[in-house]
Amino acid sequence: MKKHKSDISEIVHLLDAMTPAGSATTQSRSERKAEQIANWIMGCAAITFVILCVFSVWHKFIGGLSEQAKFVALGFGIASMLLPVMSWLVNIVVSLWTILNFRKNQLRRFLVEIDNDNQHVDVLMSKSREELELVQKFIQLKSTRIKNRIGLFFGSPDKVALLSLAGVGWLALKELFSKDATVILSIGGGLAGYGFLQYVMAFFAGIAFGAVLMNFQLQRYVYQLELLDLVISQKAK
């Protein structure tokens, strides 16, 4: 029985180390370049958001900002809200380009993915079918639990994360310019006056971050289930 548990644990560790074919091997040169640009934009968005938070904390707890500093903070705040949208648009353009060149690139990608998956299948073929099916059941149960948790709050965690980032950026700007009657920051000012919008946005930001992590893990489990299906089907023959 102990040996059986050890074998199950070994299979789980093997699966955890197995990943789909990376984008570097399946994407064309133009797609890789576009993905690099999108990732660079998101990196800039993260940096601007951190800088905006520093301005907000300084203004709130250390000392008021000068008008020049507020103007700089406004620029970082707008950038922290617009840059994620720009990255999202770049990804849309890449997706459209991929669709237009679907027939040209699909065969190359398919062959790379088959070669990568077959390497993983060869490693798992040494395990017994009974053990593989048991691990498959465990992963299916875990995947179902994750889906239920995500579906309880969101339909799409990435969209909520994007909205949360924009909302938190707006709240930081609202804190910096709370005494200024600017048109940009007056939007939603009535709700902010009741003081609970900050708590709502912080709650959704935290939940969205957790949902994105769960969704990432779910995709890993889906790939592991696909590998197990391949191995078990071959053993059934």
N, C-alpha and C positions, 0 to 999 in steps of 0.2 A: 504493500500500500504506500509506504514511504517512497519507494522507487517510482511508483506511478505518479505521485505528486511532484516528485523531482523532474520527471519527464515533462509533465504539464508546464511547470515553471520554465523549463528550458525552451519549450516551444514558444511560450509567451515572450521570452527574452529575444528569441530569434526573430519573431514577427516584429517586435518593437524596433529592431535595427533595420528592417526592410522598408524601403521607401520607393515610391514611383520614380520613373525616369525623370530626372531633373529638367527644368526648362532650358538649361544650357545646351542639352542634347536634342531636345524636341523642337525648339523654336528656331525660326530663321534669324538671319543677322539683323534685319530691320525690326523684328519683334523683340529681340533681346535689347536692342538699343532703345526702343520705346519703353520697355519695362524698366530699364535703368533710369530713364528720364522720369518716369512716374514715381519710382522709388526715391529718386533724388528730390523731387518736389515734396513728397511726403516727409522726407527727412527735414527739409527746410521748414515745413509746416510745424513739425514737432519742436524745432529750435525756436521758431517765432512764438509758439505757445508758451514754452518755458520762460522765454524772456518777458513775455506779457505777464506771466504769473509773478515774476520777480518784481516788475513794476507795481503790480497790484498789492503784493505783500509789503513792499516798501512804503507805498502810499497809505496803507491801512494801519500798519503797526510801527513804522519808524518815523516817518515824517511826510508831510504833503509834498507832492511833486510840483515843480515849476511848470509854467505854461509850455515851455519848450519841451520838457520831458513828457508832458501829457500828449503833446503833438506826436512825439516819437512813439509813445505807447499806443496811440491811436493807429499809427501805421502798422505796428506789429500785430495789433488786434485784428485789423482788417485782413492782413496777410494770413493770420492763423485760421481765419474762416474761409478765405478764398482759395488758398493753396490746396486743401484736401479736395475741393470741388474740381480744381484744375487737374489734379492727379487722376480723379475719377473720369474726367473727360478724356484724358490721354488713354486710359484703359479702354474706353468705349471705342475710340478711333482704332486702337490696335485690334480690338475684337472685330470691327467692321472690315479691316484690312485682311484679317485672317479668314473671314467668311468669303471675301472676294477671291482669295487665293487658296481656297479650301482644297480643291482637287490636286493642286501642285504640291502642297505640303503634307497632305493627310497620309499618303503612303509612307513617306519618310518617317513621320512621327510614329505611325503604327508599327513599323518594323523595329524601331528603337524601343518602343514600349514592350513589344513581344520579347525581344532579347533580354531586356531588364527583368521582366516577370519570370521568364524561364530560368534565369539564374537563381532567383529566390525559390522557385518550385523545386529545382534540383536539390537545394539544401533541405527542404522539408520532406522530400520523398523518403528519407531514411526513418521517419517517424511512423508509428503505427496509425492505421486509419481510425481506430477507436479513440486514441488520444487526440488526434486532429479534430474529430467530430465533437469531442468534449470541449476543447478550446473554442471551437466555432460557436457552440451554444453559449459559452460564457461571454464571448465578444458580442454576440447578438443581443443578449440580455443587457449588457452594459450600454450598447448603442441605443437600445429602446429607452433606457432610463435617461440618457442624455437628450434624446429627441423630446421626451416628455418635459424635461426641465426647460429646454429652450422654447418649446411651443407654448409653455405656460405663460411666458412673458412676451415673446416676440415671434413675428413671422420671419424676419430677416435681421439677425444681429448686427451685420455690417452697416445697414442703413441706420439703425439706432445709434451705433457708435459715431457715425458721421454727424448726425443731428446733435448728439451730445457734445461733440467737440465744438461745433458751432455755437451751441447754447452756452457752454462754459466760457467760451471766448467772449460772448456778448456780456455775460455776467461780470467778467473781469473788467471789461471796458466800462460797464455801468458803474462799477465801484470806483474806478478812476475818475469818471466824469459825472459823478452823482450830482454835482452842483451846477453843471453846465446844461443848458437847454438846447443841446444840439439835436438836429433832425435825426441823425443816424441812431442815437441812443435813446430817443424818445419812444421808439417802437416798443410796445409791451411795458411801458413804464408804469401803467396802472396796476398790472399784476405784481411788478417788483415792489410796489409800494406796500403791499401786504406782507412782504418779507418771507413768503414761503416758496417763491419761485427758485431761490437759491438752493433750498433743500431738495426740491423736486428734481432739479437738473443734476445735482450731485448724486442723488439716488440713481437716476437713470444712467448717468455716466459710469457709476460703479457696476451696476447690473449689466450694462452693455459690454463692458470690458470682460466680465466673467462669461457672458454668453459667447463672445468671440472666441475666447479660449476653449470653451466647451465645443464650439462648432469646429475648431481646428482639430481637436482630439477626435471628434466624430468622423471627420474625413480620414484620419489615420485608421480608425477601426473599419471603415468601409473598404479601404484598400486591403487590409489584413483579411477581411472576409472574402474578398475576391480571390486572393491567393489561396486561401483554404479551399474554396470551391474548386479551383483548378487542380490542386493536389488530390483532393478526395475523389474527384471525377476520374482522374487518371488511375488511382488505386482501385476504383470500382471496376475498371476494365480488366 
